[in-house]
Amino acid sequence: MFEDLTAAPADPILGLADLFNADERSNKINLGIGVYKDETAKTPILSCVKKAESFLLETEQSKNYLGIDGLSLFASATQELLFGLDSSIITEQRAKTAQAPGGTGALRIAADFLARRTKVRRIWVSNPTWPNHKSVFQAAGLEVREYSYYNAQNHNLDFDAMISSLSQVSAGEAVVLHGCCHNPTGIDPTPEQWKIISDLSLKNGWLPIFDLAYQGFGNGLEEDVQGLRTFAESHPELLIASSYSKNFGLYNERVGAFTLLAANHDIAERAASQVKAIIRANYSSPPAHGAMIVSHILNDLDLREEWIDELTHMRQRIHRMRQLFVKTLQEKGAQQDFSFITQQNGMFSFSGLTEAQVLALRNDFGIYIVNSGRINVAGITLDNMSVLCESIIKVL
Ligand code: LMR
């Protein structure tokens, strides 16, 4: 039965991590997968996470199943981060959140929910976008279309082209928006632009789906959800797939959340019951450990403060590396102007390097970046900065 199968292509991001791990060069540098590294190029466990884990070790009494939609304290803390503490969405109970196995799991819940329980058949993603978006939505049976986003020549958001292509989205179709730190470009709409997109969405009747994997990595926890909140203020319905992989450093614990916003509490309840049926038929109920950590930290004043400090430290380190990267490229004699990189947000820099240059960096220097030219700035350290910039200049 299996003999006729051909090999599937390697995943553009996780496949690259495999290649990196197999590379025996001791001076190799991994700037591929979006994982935070500290000053010593290690992916740390946050101190607040360690404390929450000690607490759980002492107090956890049972490993009984969670409910289909996970921990309720996790859900309420998630909604506070998304909509704000005093949001009327929360007091009116218009939102329902289900714990999910990572942001990808949340996206797949959204995809299955749309494909099986709504009339949505077509979904729009930005060009470019995180490559797995297409795979997840297509796997659920949705047709995926692209809207314009990036101006490769000017290295910025092509807002006119974005609005023009989004104007073709029909009522009842879904549109995926990156809440902050657009992956892969690092370029986000301004607050004014968010408002224009939101008005267009409302006027034309799209279902917005926010992918929020980097809250806190752009400009701050509150600042990074301004676009989402602009939409949530005016839209009766939207979906959110959020992730705690990056902002809690809980990559392998797979902690994410699927949140559904409906016009009123009653509709939200009914829709959430359908979401639960989808989850039950998929993986039954979510894993507990990571969500318990997040929930404990977000519901404990001291640990929450500590988390915000640690998140701020991560954001600031990436920001410093971004500035220094551009400066070092200049100092080492790059002929091209890379200053556009300082305008980008979050973990990634869309460098403008071509696929041939990316391959040369990998083959000749053991430097791994995604074929699209996306560099994980969080993987740059003071120690690898010089050799990275010198190598880039050699392949330019
Ligand atoms: C990335 O874009 O590198 C991360 O979101 C990791 C992944 O799953 O692709």
Boltz pocket constraint, residues with backbone or C-beta under 6 A from the ligand:
constraints:
  - pocket:
      binder: B
      contacts: [[A, 13], [A, 14], [A, 32], [A, 33], [A, 34], [A, 35], [A, 130], [A, 132], [A, 183]]
      max_distance: 6.0
